[in-house]
């Protein structure tokens, strides 16, 4: 009976008291402390969800590297990532470890505050100052009883950032204000509790209290603001303010929108590039190769005002265009050879992609045939994609990132920290692939893919909820057991109203040609990562949709623009510009393109197993050839492990320099019998003509006067006897031409598209 009486007393006391720890109860029973006073009527109750969780989020306590670390958190204390599961956090914080983290009768002696303020040893260091508003909120919550929110606690609804956009001069500052709105109609200033992040820290910095400081680079930058699982953006325009008096003529809507932005921010563009630069640039970008000497001579000798546009059309009709872009797409679609049995599917899939591009198959049809593929790889090659990507979760992650520009990986375990996508959104997408069936086919190592009859459903592993297929933010009509849900997914993706599909593609292709996407990274499209020129992106998206998802037309409208044809040489105003396209941004040649360029320049040939002699590197069907080619490995040809463009190495390295300078591979190519150096040494033409040939082959232009003189002097002075004296009348030998060619392929002008 005494035990029952004590239990009733304890439960009643805990309901009324703010003493929640075992130590507090013991002290109270022994008379060492008295029950804390009831909060004053005008003392605002501190909300666990609206206040406490936000304080811990702001302090970084529930970050992935701290107490929200996967597994068991950190040092025995676990929180949900970014506070997305407040009820779980309450259990861990208040009830775990016998309530030792909180001491309501003496809040400042609570372990939570002592560690967070650095008064006790803490692996994360001091996170809160005792005089801060955040510390006071935690202390008040503990003093008030460390309660969980009730049904009458106002629920957070939304928040506003003031201002939400603006133009700020370089080196100036702007203070942001964040106002939260609650279900009872009340508003609160939560500026100190919100989280801030700049999407380009080289352009603008932001403090923990929302003070934005603009730096020296002009353009557009966004400040992401996050509060209680919702996000908003403060968009900033940073003008240079230089006079933009003359602009190249606008050939397309691309020019109109690029130049309008440059005029608005006051950044004068560079002039148009010369013919030689354009021809080399566009041939590398569309066909993945250097222009031939014949193409160079015909282009320079033509007086046709439309010769640039006609060159673009010829390149788009060539097989080189299909080869080059097929390599791009097959790498992103993971056409990878892990076993010798993969060769059938690798070759079939690559041929299907190449033929689709050559025939200019509409992009929505291309994606539809891929996603809804059924049958065997022999009869229907896009089935090969299902060999590489078997798990429905991996399938939807790849589809979302590659075709929608949405990264869903985080949402598998928790609410996306920078987006609105939840776990339910993730598994609802996964349900589209839940009825993909497999059974062995007659081809060794290959499965037949089919639709299994049944209702498509996926289970949220956290909540256990059974979820039917649903698109991102759009309803999908009910899918019967006989319907293939992948067809419904393809219908939604190819819809003209889809907010992601066309946008992701035009942004990806814009980056291919301009070196930087309108949204960067190109496959991370979200509200908190806005485009640098939103009007241009919207116009490109609309043009692509209205063209019937015509990929060649998209390439055509981009490369015909004068914005694409600007010189790479900066003027006094646009040297630091990295996002407004006021000039062409030079980019390193990709591994396959560079290998073919070296072979063309040297008159050599690289042979690949199981392929006809003379097959170019841009036409390789899969990653297996990287193992047999030191050149492709060193220069970063992707292995097809992911759908991210970042797998391709575009940065320089010491290994690359050494390979070009001194590798046996390059030496043997230079000495190729009947190669360019050998042929030039045997040629009876004047040295001047031979030097011109080399420059036309490497740079699509004649050598400048000083370059010509330097080359001729080198070739003539290199013919010396054993005593170092010039030999009169002696023609330059093969080794001399090898040295000159070697010097040219090691120049930046050769290694870059500019």
C-alpha positions, 0 to 999 in steps of 0.5 A, a space after each residue: 500500500 505504501 508503494 502504491 501511495 508513493 507511486 500515485 504521489 510521484 505521478 501526480 507530482 510529475 504532472 504538476 511539477 517541473 522536476 523531471 529528473 530522478 535526482 530532482 525527485 530524490 532531492 524533493 523527497 528528502 526536503 533538500 529543495 522545494 517544488 518550483 513555483 508555477 510559471 507566471 501568467 504572462 510567461 510564454 510557454 516555450 514550445 519544444 517543436 517551435 523553440 527547443 528543436 530549432 535552438 538545437 538545429 541552429 547550434 548544430 546539435 542535430 547535424 549528421 556529424 554530431 548527435 544525429 550521426 547515423 547509428 547511435 548518435 554521438 556519445 550515447 545521445 541521439 537526435 533526429 537529423 535536423 529535428 525532423 522527428 521531434 517526438 523521438 528527440 523529446 524521448 531521447 532528451 527528457 526520458 533517456 538515461 533516467 532523465 539525467 540531462 535536465 534538472 528543472 529545479 535548477 535549470 542552469 545545472 542541467 547537463 544539457 546546458 552545462 555541456 552546450 555552454 562549454 561549462 562541462 567537457 563536450 566533444 562538440 565544444 561550446 555551442 551556446 553562450 549563457 547570455 544568448 537568446 537560445 540559451 535562455 529559451 532552453 533554460 526557460 523550457 527546462 524551468 517550465 517543466 521540459 514539456 512536449 507540445 500539446 494540441 493547443 500549442 500553435 503549429 508552425 505554418 510558414 515563414 517569410 524572408 524580408 526582403 526576398 530579393 534585392 540588388 546590393 552593391 559590391 562590398 555592401 551588406 543587407 540584414 535579413 529578417 525572418 518572420 514565422 507564421 503560426 496556426 493561431 494567426 500569430 507571427 514571430 521574429 525567428 531571425 536568430 533561430 533560422 539557418 542561412 547558407 549562400 549558394 556561392 560563398 565567393 560572391 556573398 557570405 551570410 552570418 548566423 544572424 542573417 547579415 549578408 555581405 556581398 563580395 567582389 564578384 558580380 552576378 546573381 547569388 542566392 541565400 538559402 534560409 531554412 526554418 523548421 523543415 521549410 526553406 526560402 531564398 533571398 535572391 541577390 543581384 550584384 551589379 558591376 555598373 560598368 557602361 554597356 554601350 555596344 552589344 553583339 547583335 541578337 541572333 536568337 532569344 538566347 542572345 536577347 536574354 543573356 545580353 539583357 542580363 549583362 546590361 542590367 548588371 553592367 558587365 560589357 561582354 567580350 567581342 565575337 570570336 574569330 572564324 578559326 576559334 569558332 570552327 574549332 570550338 563548335 566542332 569540338 563541342 558538337 562532334 568531339 573532334 578537331 576540324 580536318 584541314 579540309 574543313 578548315 580551308 573550306 571554311 576560311 575560303 568561304 564568303 557565305 554570311 551564313 557559313 557558321 550556321 551551315 557548319 553547325 547543321 553539317 556537324 549535327 548531321 554527322 556520325 561524329 555527333 552521334 558518337 560523341 553524345 552517345 558516349 556522354 549518355 551511355 556513361 551517365 546511364 551506367 553502360 559498364 562492363 563488369 564481366 566478359 558476358 556484359 559485352 553483348 548488352 554493352 554493345 547493343 545498348 550503346 548502338 541503340 543510344 547512338 542510333 537514337 541520337 543520329 535519327 534525332 529521336 525525340 527526347 521524351 520518346 528516348 526516355 520512355 523507351 528506356 524506362 518502360 523497356 521490356 523483353 530481352 537485350 537482343 530484341 530491345 536493347 534499352 533493357 540493358 539499363 535494368 541490368 546495371 540498375 536492379 534495385 528499385 530505390 537505385 532506379 528511382 534515384 538515378 531517374 530523378 537525378 538524371 532526367 529530373 535534376 532532383 537528388 532524392 538520395 537523402 529522402 530515403 532516410 529523412 526529409 530532404 534538408 534543402 527541399 520539400 521532398 519527404 520519405 513518402 515522396 521517395 517511396 512513392 516514386 520507388 513504387 513505379 518500379 516495384 512490379 519489374 519482373 526478371 527471368 533468365 533469357 537465352 543470352 548468357 548473363 542477361 535477363 528478360 524484363 517484364 511487368 509483373 501483374 499486381 498492384 504497384 506499392 512500396 513500403 516506407 521502411 520507417 513508418 511501415 506505410 504502404 505507398 502507391 505510385 505518386 509523382 513529385 508534387 503531381 497526382 497520378 491516376 489510379 494504376 490497376 494491376 494490369 497497368 505497367 506503372 513505368 508507363 505512367 511515370 513516362 507519361 508524367 515525365 514527358 508531359 509539357 507541364 512537368 516542371 523538371 523534365 525539360 528544365 533538367 535537360 536544357 540545363 545539362 546541355 547548356 553546361 556542355 556548351 558553356 562549361 557552367 550550367 544555369 543551375 549548378 550543379 546541373 543535376 541539383 535543381 531545387 527552390 533553394 538553388 535558383 538559376 543565375 538567369 531564370 528567364 533564360 532557363 524558362 525560355 530554353 525550357 519552353 523552346 525545347 518543349 515546343 520543338 517536340 523535345 528536339 535535341 538537335 534543335 536545342 543544340 542548334 539554338 544554343 550554338 547559333 547564338 552570339 552568346 556562345 560565339 563570344 571570344 574567350 579573351 576577357 576585357 577589363 570588366 568581365 575577367 572575374 565573371 563566372 556565371 553571366 556568360 559575358 565571354 566564353 569560358 575555356 574548358 579542358 578537352 575530355 579524355 576521349 576527345 583529347 586522345 583522338 586529337 593527339 592521334 589526328 595531330 600525330 598521324 597515329 592510331 589507337 587500336 581497341 579490342 573487339 573494335 574495328 581498326 581506326 575506331 575513335 575513342 569518342 565511339 567506345 561503347 563502355 568503360 572497359 577500354 579505360 583499363 587498356 588505355 593509360 591515356 584514358 585513365 590518366 585523363 579521367 574517362 568515367 567508369 560509369 559508376 554513377 549518373 553524375 557528370 562529376 565522375 568525369 575528371 576535368 581538372 589537370 594533374 601532374 600525372 597528365 602533364 607527365 604523360 604528355 611530356 614523357 610517356 612511352 605512349 606519346 613517344 611511340 605515337 610521335 615516331 609512328 611510321 608514316 605518321 605526321 612527323 615522318 611524312 613532313 620530313 619526307 615532304 618536299 614542300 617549303 618549311 613554311 607550308 609544313 608549319 602552316 599545316 601543323 597550326 591549321 591541324 592543331 588550332 584551325 588557324 595560320 600561325 602568327 608571324 612570331 610563331 611562324 618565325 620561331 617554328 622555322 628557326 627551330 626546324 632549320 637550326 636543329 640541323 647541326 653536325 657533331 660540332 653543333 654547326 648548321 648544315 647548309 641545305 639540310 632538311 629538318 629530319 623526322 625528330 625535329 618535326 616530332 619535337 615541334 609537334 610535341 611542343 604544340 600538343 603541350 600548349 594550353 591552346 591545344 589542350 583546351 576548347 576556347 
